[in-house]
Amino acid sequence: MAIRLTALMLDTQNQNYHIALFKGKGIRKVIYKKEWWFSVLDIVGVLTDSPQPKTYWAKMKKRDAALLQPFPFWEQLKMSAEDSKMRETDCANTEGILRIIQSIPSPKAEPLKRWLAKVGYERIQEVENPELATKRAKLLYKLKGYPEDWIEKRMRGIAIREELTDEWQKRGAENERDYEILTAEISKATFGVTPSEYKKVKGLKRHNLRDHMDDFELILTMLGERTTTEIHRTRDSKGLPRLKDDARAGGQIAGTARKQIERKIGRSVVSGNNFLKTKSITHKKLKTSAVPRITTCLRRQVRGMADKVKI
């Protein structure tokens, strides 16, 4: 599969970075280990204009000892060659490609190197001042066309999610797989589907599910995760089995709220809608008069169900 490589090019007029395309340059890519891996030779060819990217790449590996061995920056994967046959070629994921670019002494690679330095500096700033990360995330969503009210819900959801994962880490969730299991428990109890199943409903592949949720979906996700966090703390749960029980209980509270909302509005909250094909993202807004009623409904639901949870 070939794509047009997206790169960050420097705008010399205002010294800002913006997205540009290497027009007409096909970059082969393949899914491997659940992420995209790109042909190193194709990218080297684009960034150096070398008529022999294979030779150029070989010289790069001799100059930079860290690139000489495949792991961790690149691996050999089978891709379609010029003769249409599947042949092994050097490939790298996004992190590996960005590392390789740093070793390319080409003027065309310089804007990317400067961008990497800028991103690194911004990341250090965010570690020192986490509020900056939130501001930048809001700006990115705004540039994508999301409305302000949706962005505020999304930001709040991110904060609630981080609070929950912090609890999981402290209470015995050991790796990403454990987080996936616990998240699936909440989602299944809230919406009747796991996140992977939900992505299929929305026609998503390698996209962030929550970036394609509407207001109801975001609110119920927050309700399930915030409730789960509180149950963990109240029960002082430790270990994956008990955390799973809590996640299911938290999700059930949100799931009951979802069912009540569906009865009131006469449709399913679980929606196949996504924002993949919309240039300007628009949301169906609730009537102003309906918002207080729904908020009150959710509050009552949380109080009522929380009393039934065995703490």
KOLZAGU-840909 format. One record per residue (C-alpha): residue in three letters; residue number from 1; x, y, z. Coordinates in steps of 0.5 Angstrom, whole numbers. Example, Ala and Ser with C-alpha at 12.3 -4.5 7.8 and 13.67 -1.06 7.14 Angstrom:
BEGIN
@r->ALA, k->1, c1->25, c2->-9, c3->16
@r->SER, k->2, c1->27, c2->-2, c3->14
This chain:
BEGIN
@r->MET, k->1, c1->0, c2->0, c3->0
@r->ALA, k->2, c1->3, c2->7, c3->-2
@r->ILE, k->3, c1->1, c2->14, c3->1
@r->ARG, k->4, c1->3, c2->21, c3->0
@r->LEU, k->5, c1->8, c2->22, c3->6
@r->THR, k->6, c1->6, c2->28, c3->11
@r->ALA, k->7, c1->12, c2->32, c3->13
@r->LEU, k->8, c1->12, c2->39, c3->17
@r->MET, k->9, c1->15, c2->44, c3->12
@r->LEU, k->10, c1->18, c2->51, c3->15
@r->ASP, k->11, c1->14, c2->57, c3->13
@r->THR, k->12, c1->20, c2->62, c3->12
@r->GLN, k->13, c1->15, c2->68, c3->12
@r->ASN, k->14, c1->12, c2->67, c3->19
@r->GLN, k->15, c1->17, c2->62, c3->22
@r->ASN, k->16, c1->11, c2->57, c3->23
@r->TYR, k->17, c1->10, c2->50, c3->22
@r->HIS, k->18, c1->5, c2->47, c3->17
@r->ILE, k->19, c1->3, c2->41, c3->14
@r->ALA, k->20, c1->5, c2->40, c3->7
@r->LEU, k->21, c1->6, c2->34, c3->2
@r->PHE, k->22, c1->11, c2->31, c3->-2
@r->LYS, k->23, c1->7, c2->31, c3->-8
@r->GLY, k->24, c1->7, c2->25, c3->-13
@r->LYS, k->25, c1->12, c2->21, c3->-8
@r->GLY, k->26, c1->9, c2->14, c3->-6
@r->ILE, k->27, c1->11, c2->12, c3->1
@r->ARG, k->28, c1->9, c2->4, c3->2
@r->LYS, k->29, c1->7, c2->2, c3->9
@r->VAL, k->30, c1->4, c2->-4, c3->12
@r->ILE, k->31, c1->1, c2->-5, c3->19
@r->TYR, k->32, c1->5, c2->-9, c3->24
@r->LYS, k->33, c1->5, c2->-10, c3->31
@r->LYS, k->34, c1->-2, c2->-6, c3->31
@r->GLU, k->35, c1->1, c2->0, c3->28
@r->TRP, k->36, c1->4, c2->3, c3->21
@r->TRP, k->37, c1->11, c2->1, c3->19
@r->PHE, k->38, c1->14, c2->5, c3->13
@r->SER, k->39, c1->19, c2->4, c3->8
@r->VAL, k->40, c1->25, c2->7, c3->10
@r->LEU, k->41, c1->28, c2->7, c3->3
@r->ASP, k->42, c1->22, c2->11, c3->0
@r->ILE, k->43, c1->23, c2->16, c3->5
@r->VAL, k->44, c1->30, c2->16, c3->4
@r->GLY, k->45, c1->29, c2->17, c3->-3
@r->VAL, k->46, c1->24, c2->23, c3->-2
@r->LEU, k->47, c1->28, c2->27, c3->3
@r->THR, k->48, c1->35, c2->26, c3->-1
@r->ASP, k->49, c1->33, c2->26, c3->-8
@r->SER, k->50, c1->38, c2->20, c3->-9
@r->PRO, k->51, c1->38, c2->16, c3->-15
@r->GLN, k->52, c1->40, c2->10, c3->-11
@r->PRO, k->53, c1->36, c2->11, c3->-4
@r->LYS, k->54, c1->39, c2->3, c3->-2
@r->THR, k->55, c1->46, c2->6, c3->-3
@r->TYR, k->56, c1->45, c2->12, c3->1
@r->TRP, k->57, c1->41, c2->8, c3->7
@r->ALA, k->58, c1->47, c2->3, c3->7
@r->LYS, k->59, c1->52, c2->9, c3->8
@r->MET, k->60, c1->47, c2->12, c3->13
@r->LYS, k->61, c1->48, c2->6, c3->17
@r->LYS, k->62, c1->55, c2->6, c3->17
@r->ARG, k->63, c1->56, c2->13, c3->19
@r->ASP, k->64, c1->51, c2->12, c3->25
@r->ALA, k->65, c1->52, c2->6, c3->29
@r->ALA, k->66, c1->46, c2->6, c3->32
@r->LEU, k->67, c1->42, c2->5, c3->26
@r->LEU, k->68, c1->46, c2->-1, c3->24
@r->GLN, k->69, c1->42, c2->-7, c3->28
@r->PRO, k->70, c1->35, c2->-7, c3->26
@r->PHE, k->71, c1->32, c2->-7, c3->33
@r->PRO, k->72, c1->29, c2->-2, c3->35
@r->PHE, k->73, c1->29, c2->3, c3->30
@r->TRP, k->74, c1->28, c2->-2, c3->24
@r->GLU, k->75, c1->26, c2->-9, c3->22
@r->GLN, k->76, c1->25, c2->-12, c3->15
@r->LEU, k->77, c1->18, c2->-13, c3->13
@r->LYS, k->78, c1->15, c2->-16, c3->6
@r->MET, k->79, c1->12, c2->-10, c3->2
@r->SER, k->80, c1->10, c2->-10, c3->-6
@r->ALA, k->81, c1->16, c2->-9, c3->-10
@r->GLU, k->82, c1->17, c2->-5, c3->-17
@r->ASP, k->83, c1->16, c2->-12, c3->-20
@r->SER, k->84, c1->9, c2->-13, c3->-16
@r->LYS, k->85, c1->12, c2->-19, c3->-12
@r->MET, k->86, c1->13, c2->-19, c3->-4
@r->ARG, k->87, c1->20, c2->-18, c3->-2
@r->GLU, k->88, c1->23, c2->-16, c3->4
@r->THR, k->89, c1->25, c2->-9, c3->5
@r->ASP, k->90, c1->27, c2->-5, c3->11
@r->CYS, k->91, c1->21, c2->-1, c3->15
@r->ALA, k->92, c1->20, c2->3, c3->21
@r->ASN, k->93, c1->15, c2->6, c3->25
@r->THR, k->94, c1->13, c2->13, c3->26
@r->GLU, k->95, c1->18, c2->13, c3->32
@r->GLY, k->96, c1->24, c2->10, c3->28
@r->ILE, k->97, c1->23, c2->14, c3->22
@r->LEU, k->98, c1->23, c2->20, c3->26
@r->ARG, k->99, c1->30, c2->18, c3->29
@r->ILE, k->100, c1->33, c2->16, c3->22
@r->ILE, k->101, c1->31, c2->23, c3->19
@r->GLN, k->102, c1->36, c2->26, c3->25
@r->SER, k->103, c1->41, c2->22, c3->21
@r->ILE, k->104, c1->40, c2->25, c3->14
@r->PRO, k->105, c1->44, c2->31, c3->12
@r->SER, k->106, c1->40, c2->34, c3->7
@r->PRO, k->107, c1->37, c2->41, c3->7
@r->LYS, k->108, c1->30, c2->37, c3->6
@r->ALA, k->109, c1->30, c2->34, c3->12
@r->GLU, k->110, c1->32, c2->40, c3->16
@r->PRO, k->111, c1->25, c2->43, c3->17
@r->LEU, k->112, c1->23, c2->36, c3->20
@r->LYS, k->113, c1->29, c2->36, c3->25
@r->ARG, k->114, c1->27, c2->43, c3->27
@r->TRP, k->115, c1->20, c2->41, c3->28
@r->LEU, k->116, c1->23, c2->35, c3->32
@r->ALA, k->117, c1->27, c2->40, c3->37
@r->LYS, k->118, c1->21, c2->44, c3->37
@r->VAL, k->119, c1->16, c2->39, c3->39
@r->GLY, k->120, c1->21, c2->36, c3->44
@r->TYR, k->121, c1->22, c2->43, c3->47
@r->GLU, k->122, c1->14, c2->44, c3->48
@r->ARG, k->123, c1->14, c2->37, c3->51
@r->ILE, k->124, c1->19, c2->39, c3->57
@r->GLN, k->125, c1->15, c2->45, c3->58
@r->GLU, k->126, c1->9, c2->41, c3->59
@r->VAL, k->127, c1->12, c2->37, c3->64
@r->GLU, k->128, c1->14, c2->43, c3->68
@r->ASN, k->129, c1->7, c2->46, c3->67
@r->PRO, k->130, c1->1, c2->41, c3->65
@r->GLU, k->131, c1->-4, c2->46, c3->64
@r->LEU, k->132, c1->0, c2->48, c3->57
@r->ALA, k->133, c1->-1, c2->41, c3->55
@r->THR, k->134, c1->-9, c2->42, c3->56
@r->LYS, k->135, c1->-9, c2->48, c3->52
@r->ARG, k->136, c1->-5, c2->45, c3->46
@r->ALA, k->137, c1->-10, c2->40, c3->46
@r->LYS, k->138, c1->-16, c2->44, c3->46
@r->LEU, k->139, c1->-13, c2->48, c3->40
@r->LEU, k->140, c1->-12, c2->42, c3->36
@r->TYR, k->141, c1->-19, c2->40, c3->37
@r->LYS, k->142, c1->-21, c2->47, c3->35
@r->LEU, k->143, c1->-17, c2->47, c3->29
@r->LYS, k->144, c1->-20, c2->40, c3->27
@r->GLY, k->145, c1->-27, c2->44, c3->27
@r->TYR, k->146, c1->-30, c2->41, c3->34
@r->PRO, k->147, c1->-35, c2->46, c3->37
@r->GLU, k->148, c1->-32, c2->49, c3->44
@r->ASP, k->149, c1->-38, c2->45, c3->48
@r->TRP, k->150, c1->-35, c2->39, c3->45
@r->ILE, k->151, c1->-28, c2->40, c3->47
@r->GLU, k->152, c1->-30, c2->42, c3->54
@r->LYS, k->153, c1->-33, c2->35, c3->55
@r->ARG, k->154, c1->-27, c2->32, c3->51
@r->MET, k->155, c1->-22, c2->35, c3->56
@r->ARG, k->156, c1->-26, c2->33, c3->62
@r->GLY, k->157, c1->-26, c2->26, c3->60
@r->ILE, k->158, c1->-19, c2->26, c3->59
@r->ALA, k->159, c1->-18, c2->29, c3->66
@r->ILE, k->160, c1->-23, c2->23, c3->69
@r->ARG, k->161, c1->-19, c2->18, c3->65
@r->GLU, k->162, c1->-12, c2->20, c3->67
@r->GLU, k->163, c1->-15, c2->20, c3->74
@r->LEU, k->164, c1->-18, c2->13, c3->73
@r->THR, k->165, c1->-11, c2->10, c3->70
@r->ASP, k->166, c1->-7, c2->13, c3->76
@r->GLU, k->167, c1->-12, c2->9, c3->81
@r->TRP, k->168, c1->-11, c2->3, c3->76
@r->GLN, k->169, c1->-3, c2->3, c3->76
@r->LYS, k->170, c1->-3, c2->4, c3->84
@r->ARG, k->171, c1->-8, c2->-2, c3->85
@r->GLY, k->172, c1->-5, c2->-7, c3->81
@r->ALA, k->173, c1->-6, c2->-6, c3->74
@r->GLU, k->174, c1->1, c2->-8, c3->71
@r->ASN, k->175, c1->1, c2->-7, c3->63
@r->GLU, k->176, c1->-3, c2->-4, c3->57
@r->ARG, k->177, c1->-7, c2->-11, c3->57
@r->ASP, k->178, c1->-10, c2->-10, c3->64
@r->TYR, k->179, c1->-12, c2->-3, c3->62
@r->GLU, k->180, c1->-15, c2->-5, c3->56
@r->ILE, k->181, c1->-19, c2->-11, c3->60
@r->LEU, k->182, c1->-21, c2->-6, c3->65
@r->THR, k->183, c1->-24, c2->-1, c3->60
@r->ALA, k->184, c1->-27, c2->-6, c3->56
@r->GLU, k->185, c1->-31, c2->-8, c3->62
@r->ILE, k->186, c1->-33, c2->-1, c3->63
@r->SER, k->187, c1->-35, c2->0, c3->56
@r->LYS, k->188, c1->-39, c2->-7, c3->56
@r->ALA, k->189, c1->-43, c2->-5, c3->62
@r->THR, k->190, c1->-44, c2->2, c3->59
@r->PHE, k->191, c1->-46, c2->1, c3->52
@r->GLY, k->192, c1->-47, c2->-6, c3->51
@r->VAL, k->193, c1->-40, c2->-7, c3->47
@r->THR, k->194, c1->-33, c2->-7, c3->48
@r->PRO, k->195, c1->-29, c2->-1, c3->45
@r->SER, k->196, c1->-26, c2->-5, c3->39
@r->GLU, k->197, c1->-34, c2->-7, c3->38
@r->TYR, k->198, c1->-36, c2->0, c3->38
@r->LYS, k->199, c1->-30, c2->2, c3->33
@r->LYS, k->200, c1->-33, c2->-3, c3->28
@r->VAL, k->201, c1->-40, c2->0, c3->29
@r->LYS, k->202, c1->-38, c2->7, c3->28
@r->GLY, k->203, c1->-34, c2->5, c3->22
@r->LEU, k->204, c1->-27, c2->6, c3->25
@r->LYS, k->205, c1->-20, c2->3, c3->24
@r->ARG, k->206, c1->-14, c2->6, c3->27
@r->HIS, k->207, c1->-18, c2->12, c3->30
@r->ASN, k->208, c1->-19, c2->15, c3->37
@r->LEU, k->209, c1->-26, c2->12, c3->39
@r->ARG, k->210, c1->-27, c2->18, c3->43
@r->ASP, k->211, c1->-26, c2->23, c3->38
@r->HIS, k->212, c1->-32, c2->21, c3->34
@r->MET, k->213, c1->-37, c2->20, c3->40
@r->ASP, k->214, c1->-43, c2->25, c3->41
@r->ASP, k->215, c1->-45, c2->29, c3->47
@r->PHE, k->216, c1->-49, c2->23, c3->50
@r->GLU, k->217, c1->-43, c2->18, c3->49
@r->LEU, k->218, c1->-38, c2->22, c3->52
@r->ILE, k->219, c1->-42, c2->24, c3->58
@r->LEU, k->220, c1->-44, c2->17, c3->59
@r->THR, k->221, c1->-36, c2->15, c3->58
@r->MET, k->222, c1->-35, c2->20, c3->64
@r->LEU, k->223, c1->-40, c2->17, c3->68
@r->GLY, k->224, c1->-38, c2->10, c3->68
@r->GLU, k->225, c1->-30, c2->12, c3->69
@r->ARG, k->226, c1->-31, c2->17, c3->74
@r->THR, k->227, c1->-36, c2->12, c3->78
@r->THR, k->228, c1->-31, c2->7, c3->77
@r->THR, k->229, c1->-25, c2->11, c3->80
@r->GLU, k->230, c1->-30, c2->12, c3->86
@r->ILE, k->231, c1->-32, c2->5, c3->87
@r->HIS, k->232, c1->-24, c2->3, c3->87
@r->ARG, k->233, c1->-23, c2->8, c3->93
@r->THR, k->234, c1->-29, c2->6, c3->97
@r->ARG, k->235, c1->-27, c2->-1, c3->97
@r->ASP, k->236, c1->-20, c2->0, c3->97
@r->SER, k->237, c1->-19, c2->-5, c3->91
@r->LYS, k->238, c1->-13, c2->-9, c3->89
@r->GLY, k->239, c1->-11, c2->-13, c3->84
@r->LEU, k->240, c1->-14, c2->-14, c3->77
@r->PRO, k->241, c1->-20, c2->-19, c3->79
@r->ARG, k->242, c1->-23, c2->-14, c3->84
@r->LEU, k->243, c1->-21, c2->-8, c3->79
@r->LYS, k->244, c1->-25, c2->-12, c3->74
@r->ASP, k->245, c1->-31, c2->-12, c3->79
@r->ASP, k->246, c1->-31, c2->-5, c3->80
@r->ALA, k->247, c1->-30, c2->-3, c3->73
@r->ARG, k->248, c1->-37, c2->-7, c3->71
@r->ALA, k->249, c1->-40, c2->-4, c3->77
@r->GLY, k->250, c1->-39, c2->3, c3->75
@r->GLY, k->251, c1->-40, c2->1, c3->68
@r->GLN, k->252, c1->-47, c2->-1, c3->70
@r->ILE, k->253, c1->-49, c2->5, c3->73
@r->ALA, k->254, c1->-48, c2->9, c3->67
@r->GLY, k->255, c1->-51, c2->3, c3->63
@r->THR, k->256, c1->-57, c2->4, c3->67
@r->ALA, k->257, c1->-57, c2->12, c3->66
@r->ARG, k->258, c1->-56, c2->10, c3->58
@r->LYS, k->259, c1->-62, c2->6, c3->58
@r->GLN, k->260, c1->-67, c2->11, c3->62
@r->ILE, k->261, c1->-64, c2->17, c3->57
@r->GLU, k->262, c1->-66, c2->12, c3->51
@r->ARG, k->263, c1->-73, c2->11, c3->53
@r->LYS, k->264, c1->-74, c2->18, c3->54
@r->ILE, k->265, c1->-71, c2->20, c3->47
@r->GLY, k->266, c1->-74, c2->14, c3->43
@r->ARG, k->267, c1->-67, c2->12, c3->40
@r->SER, k->268, c1->-61, c2->9, c3->42
@r->VAL, k->269, c1->-55, c2->13, c3->45
@r->VAL, k->270, c1->-50, c2->8, c3->41
@r->SER, k->271, c1->-49, c2->11, c3->35
@r->GLY, k->272, c1->-45, c2->9, c3->28
@r->ASN, k->273, c1->-44, c2->17, c3->27
@r->ASN, k->274, c1->-37, c2->19, c3->26
@r->PHE, k->275, c1->-33, c2->25, c3->24
@r->LEU, k->276, c1->-29, c2->22, c3->18
@r->LYS, k->277, c1->-32, c2->25, c3->12
@r->THR, k->278, c1->-34, c2->32, c3->15
@r->LYS, k->279, c1->-30, c2->37, c3->13
@r->SER, k->280, c1->-33, c2->42, c3->18
@r->ILE, k->281, c1->-35, c2->38, c3->24
@r->THR, k->282, c1->-42, c2->39, c3->27
@r->HIS, k->283, c1->-46, c2->36, c3->32
@r->LYS, k->284, c1->-53, c2->36, c3->33
@r->LYS, k->285, c1->-54, c2->40, c3->39
@r->LEU, k->286, c1->-59, c2->39, c3->45
@r->LYS, k->287, c1->-65, c2->44, c3->46
@r->THR, k->288, c1->-63, c2->48, c3->52
@r->SER, k->289, c1->-69, c2->46, c3->56
@r->ALA, k->290, c1->-67, c2->39, c3->55
@r->VAL, k->291, c1->-60, c2->40, c3->58
@r->PRO, k->292, c1->-62, c2->41, c3->65
@r->ARG, k->293, c1->-67, c2->35, c3->65
@r->ILE, k->294, c1->-62, c2->30, c3->63
@r->THR, k->295, c1->-57, c2->33, c3->68
@r->THR, k->296, c1->-62, c2->32, c3->73
@r->CYS, k->297, c1->-63, c2->25, c3->71
@r->LEU, k->298, c1->-56, c2->23, c3->71
@r->ARG, k->299, c1->-55, c2->26, c3->78
@r->ARG, k->300, c1->-61, c2->22, c3->81
@r->GLN, k->301, c1->-59, c2->16, c3->77
@r->VAL, k->302, c1->-52, c2->16, c3->80
@r->ARG, k->303, c1->-55, c2->17, c3->87
@r->GLY, k->304, c1->-60, c2->11, c3->86
@r->MET, k->305, c1->-55, c2->6, c3->83
@r->ALA, k->306, c1->-49, c2->8, c3->88
@r->ASP, k->307, c1->-53, c2->6, c3->94
@r->LYS, k->308, c1->-54, c2->-1, c3->91
@r->VAL, k->309, c1->-47, c2->-2, c3->90
@r->LYS, k->310, c1->-44, c2->-7, c3->95
@r->ILE, k->311, c1->-38, c2->-3, c3->98
